[in-house]
């Protein structure tokens, strides 16, 4: 098999605190020339809490957006079209 066709399997370990997952109903995005910062937020009035921050390169973000689009398309082909959630009524202040 040519070198570029070999696929390397990487084992992935989920630490227990990550395996449980976190709920997010909002997201704040910031960026610099070198990276995007994605803050996933659980907003439950009177306040919200950032429960995950992902920092990613622009090139990887673009690949991630394509992958999410493909997954969304497959989901909707199986389960029907998803109705987009409305915008929040009030902007959320992030401190």
C-alpha positions as CSV (number, residue, x, y, z in Angstrom):
1,X,0.0,0.0,0.0
2,X,1.5,3.4,-0.9
3,X,2.6,5.5,2.0
4,X,-0.1,8.2,1.5
5,X,-2.9,5.6,1.4
6,X,-2.0,4.2,4.8
7,X,-4.5,5.2,7.5
8,X,-3.3,5.4,11.1
9,X,-5.8,4.5,13.8
10,X,-5.5,6.7,16.9
11,X,-7.1,5.5,20.1
12,X,-9.0,8.3,21.9
13,X,-9.5,8.3,25.6
14,X,-12.3,10.3,27.2
15,X,-11.6,11.5,30.8
16,X,-14.6,10.9,32.9
17,X,-15.4,14.6,33.3
18,X,-15.4,15.0,29.5
19,X,-17.3,11.8,28.8
20,X,-20.3,13.2,30.8
21,X,-20.6,16.1,28.4
22,X,-21.9,19.6,29.1
23,X,-25.1,21.3,27.9
24,X,-24.8,24.5,25.9
25,X,-27.6,26.7,24.7
26,X,-25.5,29.6,23.5
27,X,-22.0,30.2,22.1
28,X,-19.7,33.2,21.8
29,X,-17.1,33.3,19.1
30,X,-14.0,35.5,19.0
31,X,-11.0,35.2,16.7
32,X,-7.4,36.4,16.0
33,X,-5.4,36.0,12.9
34,X,-4.1,32.6,14.2
35,X,-7.1,31.1,16.0
36,X,-10.8,31.0,16.7
37,X,-12.1,30.9,20.3
38,X,-15.4,29.1,20.8
39,X,-17.0,29.6,24.2
40,X,-19.9,27.3,24.8
41,X,-22.3,28.7,27.4
42,X,-25.2,27.4,29.4
43,X,-27.5,30.4,30.0
44,X,-30.0,29.9,32.8
45,X,-31.3,33.3,34.0
46,X,-30.2,35.3,35.9
47,X,-26.8,34.3,34.5
48,X,-24.9,32.1,32.2
49,X,-21.7,30.1,32.7
50,X,-19.1,29.2,30.1
51,X,-18.8,25.4,30.5
52,X,-16.3,24.8,27.6
53,X,-13.8,26.8,25.6
54,X,-12.4,25.4,22.4
55,X,-9.5,27.1,20.7
56,X,-9.0,26.0,17.1
57,X,-6.9,27.1,14.0
58,X,-8.8,28.7,11.1
59,X,-8.0,25.8,8.8
60,X,-9.3,23.2,11.2
61,X,-12.4,25.4,11.9
62,X,-13.2,25.4,8.2
63,X,-12.9,21.6,8.0
64,X,-15.1,21.3,11.2
65,X,-17.8,23.5,9.6
66,X,-17.8,21.2,6.5
67,X,-18.1,18.1,8.7
68,X,-20.9,19.6,10.7
69,X,-22.7,20.6,7.5
70,X,-22.5,17.0,6.2
71,X,-23.7,15.6,9.5
72,X,-26.6,18.0,9.6
73,X,-27.6,17.1,6.0
74,X,-27.5,13.4,6.9
75,X,-29.6,14.0,10.1
76,X,-32.2,16.0,8.2
77,X,-32.4,13.3,5.4
78,X,-33.1,10.8,8.1
79,X,-35.3,12.8,10.6
80,X,-36.6,15.7,8.6
81,X,-35.8,19.4,8.5
82,X,-34.7,21.1,11.7
83,X,-36.4,24.4,12.4
84,X,-33.8,27.0,13.4
85,X,-34.1,28.3,16.9
86,X,-35.0,32.0,17.2
87,X,-32.5,34.6,18.2
88,X,-32.4,35.4,21.9
89,X,-34.6,38.4,22.9
90,X,-31.8,40.1,24.8
91,X,-28.1,40.1,24.0
92,X,-26.0,38.2,26.6
93,X,-23.1,40.0,28.3
94,X,-20.0,37.9,28.6
95,X,-17.7,38.8,31.5
